[in-house]
Amino acid sequence: MNNILAVSSGDPSGIGPDVALSAWLLRQSTRLPAFFLLADPDLIAARAKQLELNCPLEITTPEDAYRAFDRALPIVPLTNRQTNAPGVPLAANAAGTIEAIETAVALTLSGRASAVVTCPIAKKPLYDAGFRFPGHTEFLAHLAEEHLGQAVTPVMMLAGPLLRAVPVTIHIALARVPEVLDMAKILSISRITAEALKNQFGIANPRLAIAGLNPHAGEDGSMGLEDEEVVRPAVDILRSEGIDARGPLPADTMFHPAARATYDAAICMYHDQALIPAKTLGFDDSVNVTLGLPFVRTSPDHGTAFDIAGSGKAKPDSLIAALRLADELASHRARQKNNAA
């Protein structure tokens, strides 16, 4: 496998190009792993000029990008050209955005890159261009399914230096969570998380803390029956399978330092139950990791930030964290495969 990361440039009207340029300029002080950027070279050159960044660029192939990385930001060029319009999302740029993601995945699955790191995308310009997937993660799952010939279950993890948190339900209204939440979802997501902690994070015996849905984890059913009828039976099944899982636990006491020391990942029942503590504990250096795919994928834990694109205000911290974590996870994954061979 080519030990270099494939970075899709995201929506070019957002801060993806900005943070990619800034990250490369900080490569030595941050001991950044080598990466190449899938992008329109002219757009990246225009953005570097606009930001007044002295960042040399080199058009290259994935195989030659590693040697180029020390002297220039390697660009593997897209066939679809894109317009440099920071802050103004354009449907005309969607083809290049999609091509970058598809190419990053294909290069990683073929062994020409070690992992996929995705810069943020915006859904509306993609939808306006006919994109038919709800979002980034669903598209990645589709590409994985095409490669494997079978369904995959993508799982979102927010991973920071102080907390790894996984929501069972994600982008749905809070009022719908009790009706959507079931044992099958908790079991599937917990199993995938435990497996990823072993194979990608290198944790031999992962420990899962599973949050309750209701205040005080339902307090023996006095604050709702979901914790006793859905969450607890799921935890019992996980434990019977040999997974070190505890719960349902009161979410209000799961995230202080002493509690975090007792587990490797928190399985949370809904979006904000996971993301509020994750972003509070690591707003600038948390990473969005997609588990359950046949390749490593990380992403900065922020959006396109159209309002500051091209202004020089975008901080590369989360992309740097995403690059470093992707390299670490890909290395663990490769060692696991070698040990199993």
Secondary structure, DSSP 8 states (H G I E B T S, - for coil): ----EEEE---TTTTHHHHHHHHHHTTTTTT---EEEEE-HHHHHHHHHHTT----EEE--HHHHHHHTTTSEEEEE-SS-----TT---GGGHHHHHHHHHHHHHHHHTTSSSEEEE----HHHHHHTT--SSSHHHHHHHHHHHHHTS----EEEEE-SS-EEEESS-SS-GGGHHHH--HHHHHHHHHHHHHHHHHTT--SS-EEEEE-SSGGGGTTTTT-SHIIIIIHHHHHHHHHTT-EEEEEE-GGGSSSHHHHTT-SEEEESSHHHHHHHHHHH-TTT-EEEEESSSS-EEEESS---GGGTTTT----HHHHHHHHHHHHHHHHHHHHHHHH-
